[in-house]
């Protein structure tokens, strides 16, 4: 996964699927493209690139609760 791209890893969604991910704590959202399998930490439903985490405002904590919406 390219850390500077707006991408994500998900265990079931098809590659190139676009999803809107919203940070439940601050309401910020981004659109990312699924380009990898994951998540790579047990209990998570999606892994986001560093760029997406920064835009969502949770880079310092490393994780947050999110809502995922399929685009298209």
C-alpha positions in Angstrom: 0.0 0.0 0.0 1.4 3.4 -1.0 1.3 5.6 2.2 0.9 8.8 0.3 -2.0 7.6 -1.9 -5.7 7.7 -0.8 -6.0 3.9 -0.6 -7.1 1.1 1.8 -7.0 -2.6 2.4 -10.2 -4.6 3.0 -10.7 -8.4 3.2 -13.7 -8.7 1.0 -14.3 -5.6 -1.3 -13.0 -5.9 -4.8 -9.8 -4.1 -5.8 -10.5 -0.6 -7.3 -13.8 -0.3 -5.3 -14.1 3.2 -3.9 -15.5 3.8 -0.4 -16.1 6.9 1.7 -14.6 6.5 5.1 -15.9 8.8 7.8 -14.2 9.3 11.2 -17.0 8.9 13.8 -15.2 11.1 16.3 -14.8 14.3 14.2 -17.0 13.8 11.1 -14.1 14.1 8.6 -14.4 11.9 5.5 -12.3 10.8 2.6 -12.8 8.6 -0.5 -10.3 5.9 -0.8 -9.7 3.1 -3.4 -9.3 -0.5 -2.2 -6.0 -1.8 -3.6 -4.9 -4.4 -1.0 -6.1 -7.2 1.2 -6.2 -6.7 5.0 -6.6 -5.4 7.5 -3.4 -6.7 9.0 -4.4 -6.1 12.7 -7.0 -8.4 14.3 -10.3 -6.7 15.0 -10.1 -4.0 12.3 -12.4 -3.9 9.3 -10.2 -1.7 7.1 -6.6 -0.4 7.0 -6.1 3.1 5.5 -3.0 4.6 4.0 -1.1 7.2 6.0 -2.5 10.0 3.7 -6.1 8.9 4.5 -5.3 8.7 8.3 -3.9 12.2 8.3 -6.9 13.7 6.4 -9.3 11.9 8.8 -7.4 13.3 11.8 -6.4 10.2 13.6 -2.7 9.7 12.6 -1.4 10.4 16.2 -3.6 7.7 17.8 -3.1 5.1 15.1 -6.8 4.0 15.0 -10.3 5.3 15.3 -13.9 4.2 14.8 -15.1 4.8 11.2 -18.2 4.4 9.0 -17.6 2.9 5.5 -19.9 3.7 2.6 -19.7 2.1 -0.8 -19.4 4.6 -3.6 -21.1 4.0 -7.0 
